[in-house]
Amino acid sequence: MVSLFKGAKVPLTKGRPTSKRPPNTAFRQQRLKAWQPILSPQSVLPFLIFIACIFTPIGIGLIVSASKVQDLTIDYSHCDTKASSTDFVDIPKKYTKYHFKNKVEKRPQWKLTEGEGGEKSCDLQFEIPNDIKKSVFIYYKLTNFYQNHRRYVQSFDRGQILGEPTKLDDLDTSCSPIRSRNDKMIYPCGLIANSMFNDTFSQKLSGVEGTGDYNLSNKDISWNIDRHRFKATKYNASDIVPPPNWMKKYPDGYTDENIPDIHDWEEFQVWMRTAAFPKFYKLALKNESAPLPKGKYEMNIELNYPISLFGGTKSFVLTTNGAIGGRNMSLGVLYLIVAGLCALFGIVFLVKLIFQPRTMGDHAYLNFDDGEEEDYENAHTENSTLREIL
């Protein structure tokens, strides 16, 4: 023990006390190089002019490309209630929308057909006023259907998709409540598969009044990665049952001959790739090898999909594609808006620079109130006094 003061002893320590001083590095001592641009009118003006000059032609090009897309959209949600069952009648204007190079002389029409077994189908008749170069695509469009809901997106079993014979206890719990029925596994399980769109489009546009038929195909409508990801199942037919909403397609359940092969079933693959927004398009048919001649055509759609459950609509869409896809002006308009704002602010800054120039670092723009100066002097005096005392 070492005595430092009379009557006080402290123990000797071998090591030095731990220091909390940060290391003397550029990062820890905030000495890293930094660039702090001075946003003056002289530096901002060239940037705004550059953005306006670049975005303007891009926006115009996107709008021109989208305007060349020809399409026809028919909302057939109310075909079963408003269409005639005896003859074709004009579809109300609010249910149709089309853009073609030539003027359409006659509005689209529809007719409801009912089969002997009670099945209903909607026949759409429409005019193509000019020849359409390849390629031609047929989509179905749904609105107010939220495929982006978290529980809905997760509601499938990855093992079933990959063709693995997953046991009931090992099925993904996210498939609930579409997981099992009568102690048998549902294949494929989950909400996505159970809600699959099942209105059936005929695989041709039937020509009317001397117009020839136009063939369509449902091959290569899904993404290439999906065609490799979905595999044929190794389940036995006696171990699995269809989802509840598939009972019309499989009224007697599965047999060894009619188990769905999801590897080749591209409509299923298209549906399983969930959409990001409640209004979406999904590809159903296409023809990329032949142009569509002008004339009058008819499309038969078998009505199976109920829309009253989610309060949305379903539409038939015939369209071509441009450089950025379908007929969508939004992106081009957005580019033009940004270019216009940059040009507007550029003009404002230019006028300000011409009529009210400002010298950089001009102290005339600095203003200190007398009260602030007095407070500063008082604080300085107090600090000086404190140092003298110490």
Sequence and secondary structure as in RCSB ss.txt:
>XXXX:A:sequence
MVSLFKGAKVPLTKGRPTSKRPPNTAFRQQRLKAWQPILSPQSVLPFLIFIACIFTPIGIGLIVSASKVQDLTID
YSHCDTKASSTDFVDIPKKYTKYHFKNKVEKRPQWKLTEGEGGEKSCDLQFEIPNDIKKSVFIYYKLTNFYQNHR
RYVQSFDRGQILGEPTKLDDLDTSCSPIRSRNDKMIYPCGLIANSMFNDTFSQKLSGVEGTGDYNLSNKDISWNI
DRHRFKATKYNASDIVPPPNWMKKYPDGYTDENIPDIHDWEEFQVWMRTAAFPKFYKLALKNESAPLPKGKYEMN
IELNYPISLFGGTKSFVLTTNGAIGGRNMSLGVLYLIVAGLCALFGIVFLVKLIFQPRTMGDHAYLNFDDGEEED
YENAHTENSTLREIL
>XXXX:A:secstr
 EEEETTEEE   SS        S TTTTT          HHHHHHHHHHHHHHHHHHHHHHHHHHHT  EEEEE
 TTHHHHSBSSS EE  GGGEEEE SS  SS  EEEEEE TTS EEEEEEEEE S B S EEEEEEE S  TT H
HHHT S HHHHTT    GGGS GGGTTTTEETTEEESS SHHHHT    EE SEEEEETT   EE B TT S HH
HHHH       GGGEE  GGGTTT TT   TT    TTT HHHHHHHS  SSSSEEEEEEEESSS B SEEEEEE
EEE    TTTT  EEEEEE  BTTBSS  HHHHHHHHHHHHHHHHHHHHHHHHHHS   TT GGG    HHHHHH
HHHHHHHHHHHHHH 
